Amino acid sequence: MNKLFYIAILFFVLGNQAVFSQQIGEAIKAKDSAKSEEIDPLRPSKAAFYSAILPGLGQAYNKKYWKIPLVYGAIGTSLYFYIDNGKKYHSYRDAYKRRLAGFSDDQYQYLDDNRLIQAQRFYQRNRDLSLLVTIGFYVLNIVDANVDAHLIQFNVSDNLSFQPDVYTNEINYKPNLGLTFNYKF
């Protein structure tokens, strides 16, 4: 009985220390749901400007770091095809010019003149298309940074909800569609 009494006192002393270990002022405070974060109207234009200066910098400004490799991958791939098609275009063009000048020791001896002209046109068209794709990805980079900066400031809280609802009509038991818009104060 004596041992049980001492064990109970020991648990009581240790238990009181755990209960009173919180300090005054650490109580949980309810957040004011009416307050919202301040909107910076210049944030989207800054993000677009940064992306225009250096592709991917606007995504870093918006803290969307995972998009940076996508931006450089898209722009880099299309630039690679632009440069590669340009080299091939110049190679076929130079071979055709050398053939017109009377030289016959070019690397495309097995092609006739019409095939050289067709190859020039093919690679020139692909080079120009690659340049358009590169410019498109560059503009898409700027637009993505701008739109993402706008959407960061968009208010998405639990107080606002919008959901579709399907309910049955109690008169003829046919399903009806409806939309529910809730705002909690």
C-alpha positions as CSV (number, residue, x, y, z in Angstrom):
1,M,0.0,0.0,0.0
2,N,2.9,2.3,0.8
3,K,4.5,1.8,-2.6
4,L,1.2,2.4,-4.4
5,F,0.8,5.7,-2.5
6,Y,4.3,6.9,-3.5
7,I,3.7,5.9,-7.1
8,A,0.4,7.8,-7.2
9,I,2.1,10.9,-5.7
10,L,4.9,10.6,-8.3
11,F,2.4,10.5,-11.2
12,F,0.5,13.4,-9.7
13,V,3.6,15.6,-9.4
14,L,4.8,14.7,-12.9
15,G,1.3,15.1,-14.3
16,N,0.9,18.6,-12.9
17,Q,4.2,19.7,-14.5
18,A,2.9,18.6,-17.9
19,V,-0.5,20.3,-17.4
20,F,1.0,23.6,-16.3
21,S,3.8,23.7,-18.8
22,Q,2.0,26.0,-21.1
23,Q,2.6,29.7,-20.7
24,I,0.0,32.3,-20.5
25,G,-0.6,33.9,-23.9
26,E,0.0,30.8,-25.9
27,A,-3.7,30.1,-26.3
28,I,-4.9,29.4,-29.7
29,K,-6.2,32.5,-31.4
30,A,-8.9,32.3,-34.1
31,K,-7.9,33.8,-37.4
32,D,-10.0,36.7,-38.7
33,S,-11.6,35.3,-41.8
34,A,-12.6,38.7,-43.0
35,K,-9.0,39.8,-43.4
36,S,-7.3,38.9,-46.6
37,E,-3.7,39.3,-47.7
38,E,-2.8,42.5,-49.4
39,I,-2.8,42.4,-53.2
40,D,0.3,43.7,-55.0
41,P,-0.9,45.1,-58.4
42,L,2.6,45.3,-59.7
43,R,3.4,41.7,-59.1
44,P,2.2,40.3,-62.4
45,S,3.9,43.0,-64.4
46,K,7.2,42.4,-62.5
47,A,6.9,38.6,-63.2
48,A,6.3,39.3,-66.9
49,F,9.2,41.8,-67.1
50,Y,11.6,39.3,-65.4
51,S,10.6,36.6,-67.8
52,A,11.1,38.9,-70.8
53,I,14.6,39.8,-69.6
54,L,15.7,36.2,-68.8
55,P,13.4,33.2,-69.6
56,G,12.5,31.4,-66.4
57,L,13.2,34.4,-64.1
58,G,9.5,35.2,-63.8
59,Q,8.8,31.7,-62.7
60,A,11.5,32.0,-60.1
61,Y,9.9,35.3,-58.9
62,N,6.6,33.5,-58.6
63,K,8.4,30.6,-56.7
64,K,7.3,28.0,-59.3
65,Y,10.8,26.6,-59.6
66,W,9.6,23.4,-61.2
67,K,8.6,25.3,-64.4
68,I,12.1,26.6,-65.1
69,P,13.5,23.3,-66.6
70,L,10.3,23.2,-68.8
71,V,10.9,26.7,-70.1
72,Y,14.6,26.0,-70.9
73,G,13.8,22.6,-72.3
74,A,11.2,24.0,-74.7
75,I,13.2,27.1,-75.8
76,G,16.5,25.1,-76.0
77,T,15.0,22.3,-78.1
78,S,13.4,24.6,-80.6
79,L,16.7,26.6,-80.8
80,Y,18.6,23.4,-81.4
81,F,16.3,22.5,-84.4
82,Y,16.6,26.1,-85.7
83,I,20.4,25.9,-85.7
84,D,20.5,22.3,-87.1
85,N,18.1,23.1,-89.9
86,G,20.1,26.3,-90.7
87,K,23.3,24.3,-91.0
88,K,21.7,21.8,-93.3
89,Y,20.1,24.5,-95.4
90,H,23.5,26.3,-95.8
91,S,25.2,23.0,-96.7
92,Y,22.7,22.2,-99.5
93,R,22.8,25.8,-100.7
94,D,26.6,25.9,-100.8
95,A,26.6,22.5,-102.7
96,Y,24.2,23.9,-105.2
97,K,26.2,27.1,-105.7
98,R,29.4,25.1,-106.2
99,R,27.7,22.9,-108.7
100,L,26.5,26.0,-110.7
101,A,30.1,27.4,-110.5
102,G,31.4,24.2,-112.2
103,F,32.9,22.3,-109.2
104,S,31.9,18.6,-109.0
105,D,33.7,17.6,-105.8
106,D,31.0,18.3,-103.3
107,Q,29.6,15.8,-100.8
108,Y,26.2,15.6,-102.5
109,Q,27.4,14.2,-105.9
110,Y,24.7,11.6,-105.8
111,L,21.9,14.2,-105.9
112,D,20.8,16.0,-109.0
113,D,20.1,19.8,-109.1
114,N,16.4,19.4,-108.5
115,R,17.0,17.3,-105.4
116,L,19.4,20.0,-104.1
117,I,16.8,22.7,-104.6
118,Q,14.1,20.6,-102.9
119,A,16.4,20.0,-99.9
120,Q,17.2,23.7,-99.6
121,R,13.5,24.5,-99.5
122,F,12.7,21.8,-97.0
123,Y,15.4,22.8,-94.5
124,Q,14.7,26.5,-95.0
125,R,11.0,25.9,-94.3
126,N,11.9,23.8,-91.2
127,R,14.4,26.5,-90.0
128,D,11.8,29.2,-90.3
129,L,9.2,27.1,-88.5
130,S,11.6,26.3,-85.7
131,L,12.2,30.1,-85.3
132,L,8.4,30.6,-85.0
133,V,8.2,27.9,-82.4
134,T,11.1,29.4,-80.4
135,I,9.4,32.8,-80.4
136,G,6.1,31.1,-79.4
137,F,7.7,29.4,-76.4
138,Y,9.4,32.7,-75.4
139,V,6.0,34.5,-75.5
140,L,4.4,31.6,-73.7
141,N,7.0,31.9,-70.9
142,I,6.1,35.6,-70.4
143,V,2.4,34.9,-70.5
144,D,2.8,32.0,-68.0
145,A,4.7,34.2,-65.5
146,N,2.1,36.9,-65.8
147,V,-1.0,34.7,-65.4
148,D,0.7,32.7,-62.6
149,A,1.4,36.0,-60.7
150,H,-2.3,37.0,-61.1
151,L,-3.5,33.6,-59.8
152,I,-1.2,33.7,-56.8
153,Q,-3.2,36.7,-55.6
154,F,-6.6,35.0,-56.2
155,N,-8.6,34.5,-53.1
156,V,-9.2,30.8,-52.6
157,S,-10.5,30.3,-49.1
158,D,-12.8,27.8,-47.3
159,N,-15.4,30.5,-46.8
160,L,-16.2,30.6,-50.5
161,S,-17.5,27.5,-52.3
162,F,-19.2,26.8,-55.5
163,Q,-20.4,23.3,-56.4
164,P,-22.8,21.6,-58.7
165,D,-25.6,19.6,-57.0
166,V,-27.9,16.9,-58.4
167,Y,-31.1,16.4,-56.4
168,T,-34.4,14.7,-57.1
169,N,-37.7,16.5,-57.6
170,E,-40.1,15.3,-54.9
171,I,-43.1,15.5,-57.2
172,N,-42.1,13.4,-60.1
173,Y,-38.7,12.0,-58.8
174,K,-36.7,13.2,-61.8
175,P,-33.2,14.4,-61.2
176,N,-32.7,18.2,-61.3
177,L,-29.4,20.0,-61.7
178,G,-28.5,22.9,-59.5
179,L,-25.6,25.1,-58.4
180,T,-24.9,26.0,-54.9
181,F,-23.0,29.1,-54.0
182,N,-22.0,29.4,-50.3
183,Y,-20.2,32.2,-48.5
184,K,-19.5,31.9,-44.8
185,F,-19.1,35.0,-42.7
